[in-house]
Amino acid sequence: MEDKLKIIPLGGLEEVGRNMTIFEYGNKIIIVDMGIQFPDADMPGVDFIIPNISYLKGKEKNILGLLLTHGHYDHIGAIPYLIHKIGSPPIFATSLTKGIVVKRQEDFKNGIKLNIKEIKRSDRFKLGPFEIENFPQNHNIPDGVGLVIKTPVGNILHTGDFKFDHTPVGDEPVNLKKIEKIASQNILLLMSDSTNAEMPGHSISEKTIQQNLEKIFKESNGRIIAATFASLLSRIQELIFLAQKYNRKVLIDGWSMKNNVEIALKLGKLKVKNNTLISSRQIKKISPKNLLIICTGSQGEGDASLMKLAHKDHKYLSIQEGDSIILSSSIVPGNEKSVQELKDLLSKQGAKIYHSQMMDIHASGHAQHDELKLMMEITKPKFFMPIHGSFYMRVLHKEIAQEVGIPKENIIISENGQVIEISKDRTLNIAKKKIASNYVMVDGLGIGDVGEVVLRDRQMMAKDGMFVIIVLIDSETGRVKQSPDIISRGFVYLRESKKLLFNARQLVINLVEHITQKQTPVNLNYVKNEIKEKLGEFLFKKTSRRPMVLPVVLEV
Amino acid sequence: MEDKLKIIPLGGLEEVGRNMTIFEYGNKIIIVDMGIQFPDADMPGVDFIIPNISYLKGKEKNILGLLLTHGHYDHIGAIPYLIHKIGSPPIFATSLTKGIVVKRQEDFKNGIKLNIKEIKRSDRFKLGPFEIENFPQNHNIPDGVGLVIKTPVGNILHTGDFKFDHTPVGDEPVNLKKIEKIASQNILLLMSDSTNAEMPGHSISEKTIQQNLEKIFKESNGRIIAATFASLLSRIQELIFLAQKYNRKVLIDGWSMKNNVEIALKLGKLKVKNNTLISSRQIKKISPKNLLIICTGSQGEGDASLMKLAHKDHKYLSIQEGDSIILSSSIVPGNEKSVQELKDLLSKQGAKIYHSQMMDIHASGHAQHDELKLMMEITKPKFFMPIHGSFYMRVLHKEIAQEVGIPKENIIISENGQVIEISKDRTLNIAKKKIASNYVMVDGLGIGDVGEVVLRDRQMMAKDGMFVIIVLIDSETGRVKQSPDIISRGFVYLRESKKLLFNARQLVINLVEHITQKQTPVNLNYVKNEIKEKLGEFLFKKTSRRPMVLPVVLEV
């Protein structure tokens, strides 16, 4: 066991998000990233999904560090929920990533003080049997890194999220020479970002995006309102550069974006001239053609800045005829309908809309087919493991690896929780048995208490509502006392269903008294089950709906 | 009033779907289409949305006919719900459209017998003050038509759903000359399909799609499983042609697709050689390389054929290594996640997947920018009204109209329920007041009874669940009898929340007895409201969730 390296992905392999991977040698552990995932439509009420860390229970003292690749929530968002549960190990992060993590921690009541160490983008340090060498990676947030993890069995290159951008904005161009040099140390295993493995060709450079955005600045005579992701600091930088060039002041709107901009400014990761940024109080004095508003809400999220504007529900802004609205983002799967609604509402109020299906005003931060291929060609790994992506994305990434000649048997398509072992003799073993890696759902203050049962109930009530009927049985006579109370929600419109409710009551009274006549003592559970079944059938017959039927039977 | 034409869209203007438009002259009415719309994610449990027909109440005798443009559900799907409520007027439909409408009607228990008249694709007939001339339109179902409605105030051209396809498969190529000739009669108003107004250029011809599909047939050595929309008969025809060319038998799988294929075969609208189609019992005898399965489920719908296959839940089919799966459809907005899941599940089982983001194996049935422009150039209308699309799509269509020189004031961007009046002197008036055109939701047997109240309750329970507490008050002493019963679902995992439930009961007992000590007689509504408020606060404080709190207070 001692001379084997274990790699255990706790998330990120069957989803885009929840990235967290354990590297264990002997009993020493390091972790890369600790991210959240956003819930699907069939998980109503769930705020986030975080990794299951039960494997680390009892191993807290052996955890030497948490390494962060960049400051996006799918890589750092679970820290406030989990870090104190694994013994608060030191966190290693570059300046901006550190700033974002610290700020987020402050937003959590009772959050512990983090033990966080700032590293440079090109840095080297030792953690027990591991030696870490990190290097800059382009993404759509500054200060991202990739990692080489040197272990006694060989060197592992973890790309983090990346794309190769030769002309980024507000970041250094990719230094392929540097990656080549790092890779010349003999890479045993390449773990590489699969998010865009479905996309052919090369990702669009941020410079191109900026050039397209500039066209809009040139033709707009009114205000420009640009919505993008709060964390897309590279895009925000591009917009600010353009505002300065075209003599516009900039208002940042949206809580999370404001936070990110503030952190980045403080750390010198955003370049902004004096007097460019203004506050909400100043906008009235500025003529429309001299104003750029950068805001959140490009996904049509109900509580974000642009959607409030669209709904005429914003504190101090409203859409005006002549506004140019830029949706500088992709549509996150699942948000298509709300983005359609957003566009309808905005265009109804006379705004002109520019979106990324019309022209290239958004680029993803993830490498596409040709870049993924280049990464493999540069690093020439023995083993290859596609990470960050659903199964299908990783299979496509695998096909790219086979194109460059990595043999099929050296490509690892595993699942979350599968333990991958590499021995000193460079042989690979993937354990069939998995450690716990199921979804842990965060809902309000509860972590992990919303599971399948609660979700199934929510889904069922969402579909057909619920129907509670309360029956009081006279313990002496066995007769039903009073008319049974009915509490129903989400099933039928009660005011127009009086006959249905009357018949339901009659059915239940008859049913109960039929049983109590014959049974002494009355088996209340039997009565409940009978009501549930017969009443359920009755309601379905009358409505073709299956509300959750919940009988309460009390003897008084 | 007498010499004015009223046009009243009941649906299709703020959505893609629910198409239905009233044309009224004097008191005589004709209707074009009667479609459904599919519900959004925030309408759990709702099956369909249908048009509100209250405007037609009392006018049943004046309805001279319902004209159908083609057999898709967003144009015909509401007939079984509505036709008998408007006096069962005659329906005018081409052969295939009629076949689909009649079949659907048979599926409804107690559905009336339709009064349906078959028309040719190029036909002319009079209905009171209206004269109808219809003409063939290409779409992705055969037998579609556009209409010219000749009225005493002028001629209206309604495009239906259309694209200009010079090389369709299984349909006649567009006859621009014919449309030109019809349009030469002086078009007062063009009402044109806006579904794809966002798309630049020209739609892809079905011939091109077939050529790309053929590449897959050439390189596949195993089974081919092609999933598409059940109603996409043109695509099904293309696939059948290819199967015949490449010596494959064809199995149609999926209830609705089977129905459609059966109808189309019977009417000669699908060209299939003898012995091409096989039944499920025959597939075992056929080697994989000689089999094509055409099925439903390209959207990852849980109950459709391909998703059952993916979940290993299909009656007689399972995925095999070597299968080629073709997803020959677009992704309907809102289905992105389920399609991702579908691809993951299928590729896990070793299938190779071809989808329309990889190559052109799907074309929309709707005209794009250049076709829309051409339609206007051919028809040269005085007035123009974009239909079939959300507000934003119609505004883009309006911009196209302005490009070809139609003046802004002659373009009608109205809302559902707005009455558009055109006088004999060719002046236009759009009434500000709207007639009822709100969503009518179908859920099971209920039509229209699920409204805002029921939906809001469903959404609320989906998010945080519900919490019913039942308190029995001794009418003599005012004390709480027994421990209050709690019925909670979708809120917390009850087994692990014993302390929370205990504290909730204590809070309620104390609260109730505090009130009953002071009040005689007890105001039960006051007690209920107090419980609702205080218990709600308590639960929120402990969990950050807001379940629907429903107190039941009974005096015994």
Chai-1 contact restraints between the chains, C-beta under 6 A:
chainA,res_idxA,chainB,res_idxB,connection_type,confidence,min_distance_angstrom,max_distance_angstrom,comment,restraint_id
A,D40,B,K337,contact,1.0,0.0,6.0,A-B,restraint_1
A,A41,B,A41,contact,1.0,0.0,6.0,A-B,restraint_2
A,P44,B,A462,contact,1.0,0.0,6.0,A-B,restraint_3
A,P44,B,K463,contact,1.0,0.0,6.0,A-B,restraint_4
A,G45,B,K463,contact,1.0,0.0,6.0,A-B,restraint_5
A,G45,B,D464,contact,1.0,0.0,6.0,A-B,restraint_6
A,P333,B,E336,contact,1.0,0.0,6.0,A-B,restraint_7
A,P333,B,K337,contact,1.0,0.0,6.0,A-B,restraint_8
A,G334,B,K337,contact,1.0,0.0,6.0,A-B,restraint_9
A,E336,B,P333,contact,1.0,0.0,6.0,A-B,restraint_10
A,K337,B,D40,contact,1.0,0.0,6.0,A-B,restraint_11
A,K337,B,P333,contact,1.0,0.0,6.0,A-B,restraint_12
A,K337,B,G334,contact,1.0,0.0,6.0,A-B,restraint_13
A,Q340,B,S390,contact,1.0,0.0,6.0,A-B,restraint_14
A,K343,B,Y392,contact,1.0,0.0,6.0,A-B,restraint_15
A,D344,B,S390,contact,1.0,0.0,6.0,A-B,restraint_16
A,D344,B,F391,contact,1.0,0.0,6.0,A-B,restraint_17
A,D344,B,Y392,contact,1.0,0.0,6.0,A-B,restraint_18
A,S347,B,F391,contact,1.0,0.0,6.0,A-B,restraint_19
A,S347,B,Y392,contact,1.0,0.0,6.0,A-B,restraint_20
A,S347,B,V395,contact,1.0,0.0,6.0,A-B,restraint_21
A,K348,B,F391,contact,1.0,0.0,6.0,A-B,restraint_22
A,S390,B,Q340,contact,1.0,0.0,6.0,A-B,restraint_23
A,S390,B,D344,contact,1.0,0.0,6.0,A-B,restraint_24
A,F391,B,D344,contact,1.0,0.0,6.0,A-B,restraint_25
A,F391,B,K348,contact,1.0,0.0,6.0,A-B,restraint_26
A,Y392,B,K343,contact,1.0,0.0,6.0,A-B,restraint_27
A,Y392,B,D344,contact,1.0,0.0,6.0,A-B,restraint_28
A,Y392,B,S347,contact,1.0,0.0,6.0,A-B,restraint_29
A,V395,B,S347,contact,1.0,0.0,6.0,A-B,restraint_30
A,G444,B,T543,contact,1.0,0.0,6.0,A-B,restraint_31
A,G444,B,S544,contact,1.0,0.0,6.0,A-B,restraint_32
A,G444,B,R545,contact,1.0,0.0,6.0,A-B,restraint_33
A,L445,B,T543,contact,1.0,0.0,6.0,A-B,restraint_34
A,L445,B,S544,contact,1.0,0.0,6.0,A-B,restraint_35
A,G446,B,T543,contact,1.0,0.0,6.0,A-B,restraint_36
A,D449,B,V492,contact,1.0,0.0,6.0,A-B,restraint_37
A,D449,B,Y493,contact,1.0,0.0,6.0,A-B,restraint_38
A,V454,B,G490,contact,1.0,0.0,6.0,A-B,restraint_39
A,V454,B,Y493,contact,1.0,0.0,6.0,A-B,restraint_40
A,D457,B,R489,contact,1.0,0.0,6.0,A-B,restraint_41
A,D457,B,G490,contact,1.0,0.0,6.0,A-B,restraint_42
A,R458,B,A462,contact,1.0,0.0,6.0,A-B,restraint_43
A,R458,B,G490,contact,1.0,0.0,6.0,A-B,restraint_44
A,M461,B,M461,contact,1.0,0.0,6.0,A-B,restraint_45
A,M461,B,G490,contact,1.0,0.0,6.0,A-B,restraint_46
A,A462,B,P44,contact,1.0,0.0,6.0,A-B,restraint_47
A,A462,B,R458,contact,1.0,0.0,6.0,A-B,restraint_48
A,A462,B,A462,contact,1.0,0.0,6.0,A-B,restraint_49
A,K463,B,P44,contact,1.0,0.0,6.0,A-B,restraint_50
A,K463,B,G45,contact,1.0,0.0,6.0,A-B,restraint_51
A,D464,B,G45,contact,1.0,0.0,6.0,A-B,restraint_52
A,V468,B,V468,contact,1.0,0.0,6.0,A-B,restraint_53
A,V468,B,I487,contact,1.0,0.0,6.0,A-B,restraint_54
A,I470,B,I470,contact,1.0,0.0,6.0,A-B,restraint_55
A,I470,B,V552,contact,1.0,0.0,6.0,A-B,restraint_56
A,D485,B,V552,contact,1.0,0.0,6.0,A-B,restraint_57
A,I487,B,V468,contact,1.0,0.0,6.0,A-B,restraint_58
A,I487,B,L550,contact,1.0,0.0,6.0,A-B,restraint_59
A,R489,B,D457,contact,1.0,0.0,6.0,A-B,restraint_60
A,G490,B,V454,contact,1.0,0.0,6.0,A-B,restraint_61
A,G490,B,D457,contact,1.0,0.0,6.0,A-B,restraint_62
A,G490,B,R458,contact,1.0,0.0,6.0,A-B,restraint_63
A,G490,B,M461,contact,1.0,0.0,6.0,A-B,restraint_64
A,V492,B,D449,contact,1.0,0.0,6.0,A-B,restraint_65
A,Y493,B,D449,contact,1.0,0.0,6.0,A-B,restraint_66
A,Y493,B,V454,contact,1.0,0.0,6.0,A-B,restraint_67
A,T543,B,G444,contact,1.0,0.0,6.0,A-B,restraint_68
A,T543,B,L445,contact,1.0,0.0,6.0,A-B,restraint_69
A,T543,B,G446,contact,1.0,0.0,6.0,A-B,restraint_70
A,S544,B,G444,contact,1.0,0.0,6.0,A-B,restraint_71
A,S544,B,L445,contact,1.0,0.0,6.0,A-B,restraint_72
A,R545,B,G444,contact,1.0,0.0,6.0,A-B,restraint_73
A,L550,B,I487,contact,1.0,0.0,6.0,A-B,restraint_74
A,V552,B,I470,contact,1.0,0.0,6.0,A-B,restraint_75
A,V552,B,D485,contact,1.0,0.0,6.0,A-B,restraint_76
A,V556,B,V556,contact,1.0,0.0,6.0,A-B,restraint_77
